[in-house]
Amino acid sequence: MYLKKLSKNINFNSKIVKAKIIEVKGSSPNSLDDIILISTDTIFGTIGGGNLEYLVIDEARKLIDNNIANKVMNIPLGPGIGQCCGGYVQVKLSLHNNSKDALKNEYVVNNIKPNLYIFGSGHIGQALISKLENINFNTFIIDSREDYLKMTNIKDINYLLSKKPWEIVSKLEDNSYFIVLTHSHDYDLKILNEILKKNNTFVGLIGSLTKKKRFYKRLIDNGHNKSIVEKIECPIGIDIGNSKDPNEIAFSIITRIISIKNSLKHLSNNKIKEVI
């Protein structure tokens, strides 16, 4: 939840109910501490949607109408409310004078966008960045060819020109995502050789199984630990058969890195009590 966004979308001076998930058991579309804010004519946030959310919204507006301070709802997620999750949630509803009051004791963890470094702005690199504009990565595309970098100008994508791109790897942040798909196998190898000297979250290499075997051997011969080398994903992306289409390959790569990102916790340890 983003409190800044909440503060802009809720009328501060109206009665408002904060509905918060305080217990979850079994299978549920909700997460502990999910919050929805409900006024007489406004809803912001979600606690999973469906009939559960409808019931909570309806009950919240009864609290507003009757000036009731608090209520706890115990809701089985079964046929009784038209859901088949089979779990159970407990929702605490509390009435507040305005949204600032509703949110002042909430702690929100800030999302940090992980860095994604794409080496190579050829046809697959271009297809990738055209689809990454609204994806939750801080994306950089790096190439030695200025004309290729100038082929697109996409908002929020960072373009880096380097005649020897392997030389800038040491300056890039650790624990990032690296995708290597340059126009040159020699460049690919040199870049990977530097990436493996860093702590990283994900390393992907475009290419065939034959390229994978050749590169693995050469990187191990260069002194890299076999277990580290074998973490390089090649071919990169989810299995899409024998497709050679740049856009399909790009979608497969993005799907793969999103899957990895969402299985990890790219969250700061800084918590904000109040953002208005």
N, C-alpha and C positions, 0 to 999 in steps of 0.2 A: 504494500500500500504506500502511496506517495502522499504525505500530508500536505505538501504544497498544492498539489492538484486538488486534494479534498477541500482545502481552505478556499480555493477559487470557485468551487462548484457548489458549495453549500451556503445557504443564507444564514449568516452568523446570528442574526437576531431573532430567529424563530425557534420554537420548541423543536427539539430533535431527539431521536432515540438512537443510541448506539447498541447494536446487536452484535455480540461477540461469542464466538465458539469457545467454550471453556472446558469441554470434554468431548473426546471422540473415541468410540470403541468400534472395532470391526471395520468392515468395508464402508467407505464414505467418500463422497466427492469433496469433502471439506478438510481443512487443516486446522489444527489447534491455533487459536488466536486470530482466525479470520474475522474481519469486521465488515459490517455494512452499516451505513448511516441512513436514517429514514426520517424525513419530515412529512408534513401533510401532503406535499406535492412534489417531493424530490427524493430520489434514491441515488446513493453513490456507493460503489464497491459491490462486492458479491460474497456470499457464503456458499456458493455452489450451484445456485439456480434451482430450477424445478419447483415442485410443490413445497419442499422444505422452505425455500426462500419466500415463496408466496405466503405461507402460514406465518412466518416471522414478520414479514412486512405488515400483514393484516393485524397481527397482535400489537406491533409497535404503534400503529396508528390508533389503536384502542387506548394505549397508554397515554398518548398525546391528548386524545379527546376527553379522557377521564382524569387527567393529571395524576397518573399513577407513577410512582418513582422508580420501582424496580419490579422485575419479574424474571423467573427462570423457567425456560421451556425444556422439557425432556421429550425428545422426538425420536421414536424408532423409525429407521429408514426402510419401511416395509410396504406391503400392499395397502395399508391403511391410508397412506398419503400418495399412493401411486408410484412408489419407487421400489426397486428391487435390490438395492445395495446390500441390505441385510445388516447394516451397522446401526449405530445409535449415536446421537449427538445431544449435547446439552448446550443451550444458548442462553446467555444472560442478556436481558434487555434493561437498559437504564435510560431514564429521561433526563435531558439536559436543557439548559436555557438557550444554548447556541452551540455551534460546532467546535468553537475553541474550547469550551468547557468539556465537551464530549471527548476531545482528543488529548487533553493536557497531560493525562497520566499514561498515555500509550507510548510504548517504545517501538520504534520502527527501525529495522535494520536496512542500511543503505545498500542497494545493489551497486556493484562495481562491474563495469563492462570489462571482460577479459580482452587482452590484446590479441589480434589475429594478424599475422604477417604473411602476406602472399608474395612469393618470389616468382615473378613472371607475369607480364601483362599481355600475353598472346591471346589466342581465341578462347581458351578455357579461363584464363585470368580475367579477361573482359566479361565473360559470361558470369563468373563468380561475383565480381563487384557490382554488376548490374542488379544482382538479387540480394545484396547484403546491406543496402542502404537502411532498411528498417529492421534489421536483425540486430540482436543485442550483443554486438562485438564492437570494439574499437579497432577499426580495420585500416591496415596499411598495405599498399601495393608497391612493390619495389621492382625496378627494372633498370637495365643498363642502357635502354634505348628510349631516348626522350620522345621520339615520335609516337611510340606505342603508349607511353603514359599520357600523351595529349589526346588520345583517341576518345577518351571519356572525361567527363567532369561531373562526378557524382557527389552530391552533398554528403558531408560527414565521412567521406573516404579520403584517407591521407595518401598522397602520392610522393614517393621518394625515388629520386634519380641517383643511381650509383654506378659508375663505370665498372667497379669491381664489387658487386653486391655482397660477396662473402666477407669483405672487410668491415662491413657495418654490423654484422651479426653480434659481435661482442658488445656493441652499444645498445642493443635492444633489450627489453625487459625480460627477466626470467619468468618462468611459470606462464608462458604465453603459448599460443597456438601457431604452428608454423606449417605452411603449405608450400611445397617446392615444385614448380612446374615451369621452369625457364625454357628457353629455346635451345639450350646447350646442355648435353649430359655432363660436360666438364664443369660448367657452372653449377649444375645440380649437386655434383659430388663435392665441390669446394664449399658450397653453402652448407650442406649437410655436415661436413666435417667440422664446421664451426658451431653449428646448432647443437651438436652432440656434446660440446664442451660446456653447455649451459644446462640449468634446470629448466625443463619444459613440461607443459601439460600434454601437448599433442604434436606429433610430427608426421606429416603425410607427404608422400612422394608420388607424383604422377608417373605411370609407367606400367610395364608388363611384369609378369612373374620372372621373366628372363632378366630384365633390368634390375629387379629386386635382388635376385641371387648375385648378380655381378656387383651391385653396389654394396650389399651386405659384406661380401668377401673383401672388397677394397677398403671399406671403413674399418673392419676388424683388423686387416693388415696395417692400417694406419694407427692402430693402437687403441681403438675404442673397444670397450667391454661388449662382449657378444650379447649379453642380456639387454643392454641399452640400445644397441643397433637393431635388435629384433623388435623393438617397440615402434620402429618406423613403419607406418602403414603404407604398403604398396602392393597392389593398386590401392589408391585412396578412394574413399566413398563407400556407400552401401552397394550391394550387388544389384546392378541393373542390366544384367545380361551382357551382350556384346555391343551395346550401343557405343557409337563414336560421336554422337551429337554433343557439341560443347555445352548446350543448355541442360541436357539431361545429365551429363557428367557433373556440371556445376550443382544441380539440385541434389545429386547423390552425395557430393562432398559436404554441402551445407547441412543436409539432413544428418550426416555422420557427426559433424562437429557440434551441432545443436544437441544431439543426443548425449555427447560427452559432457558438454557444458551443463546440461540440466541434471546430470547425475553427480555433479560436483557442487561445491558451495563457493561461488564467487561472491562472497559477501564480506563487507568490512566488519571489523570488530567494534566500530564506533556506532553508538546508538544515540538517537536523537529523542529527547523527551517531548519537545514541542516545536513545530515548524509552522509558523503563521506568517 
